[in-house]
Amino acid sequence: MSHPTLIRAAEAEVLSDAPGSLIALLADSGATGNRFTANRATLDEGVFGTPAHFHTRATEFFYVLGGALQVLAGDELHTLETGDFLAVPPTVPHAFGPAAGSGADVLVVFTPGMDRFGYYRLLDRVARGEADPKEIAASAEQYDNHYVDSPRWRQARADAAA
């Protein structure tokens, strides 16, 4: 039986995968019957963001709550501003970080749901020096997070930092 999923802001677990980057864990796949997974990413100005990656099973949605977000989707760069929405289908390489001169507050949703909270907790442990960064690569299949090389994204982030 389906039921509403309610997560109070004060009850959400908040992690950091880098200084200036917070991830509020809202609803993981286990809590939603695998229908969706949701988190809120708050990225301070100057934060790199994510490396280019793709997922094989889920579409990833981005809704900008505040600020501006630079997103690589396939070979295209987009700057999303407050109220903008982007859906990235499975297998499309993508990455995101705050746009130059801005922070970003973003609702991120995956459908169908996928086990992401374990991945975010791993990133948090790596950032705190409690886990080896090699564990991230080793977890690619488990968390359906596959990194790819993107010279275009590296250049875009260097330009945003300049």
RAPEQUI-V467482 format. One line per field, one symbol per residue. phi: phi as a letter, one per 30 degrees, with the letter a starting at -180 (. if undefined). psi: psi as a letter, one per 40 degrees, with the letter a starting at -180 (. if undefined). burial: # if it has 16 or more other ideal C-beta (glycine too) atoms within 10 Angstrom, else .. A space follows every 50 residues. Layout:
# RAPEQUI-V467482
phi = ???
psi = ???
burial = ???
This chain:
# RAPEQUI-V467482
phi = .dbdccbdedcddcbbcaeibcbcdcbceddciidabbbccccdeiddjc ddabbdccdccbbddaibbcbcbicccbcccejdbbccdeiddaaaadde ibcbbbdcbcbddbdcddddddedddddicbdedddddcedechbcdbdb eddedddddddd
psi = hiiihhhhdeehhhiheihehihhhdhiddeefedihiihhhhihehdai ihiiiddihhhhhhdiahhhhhhbehhihhiheihhhhiiehhiiiiiih eiihhhhhhhhiiigddddddddddddeeeihdddddeedddefhhiihg dddddddddde.
burial = ......#.......#.##..#########.##...########.#.#### #####..#.#####..#######......#.....#.#....######## .##########.##.##.######.##........#......###....# .##..##..#..
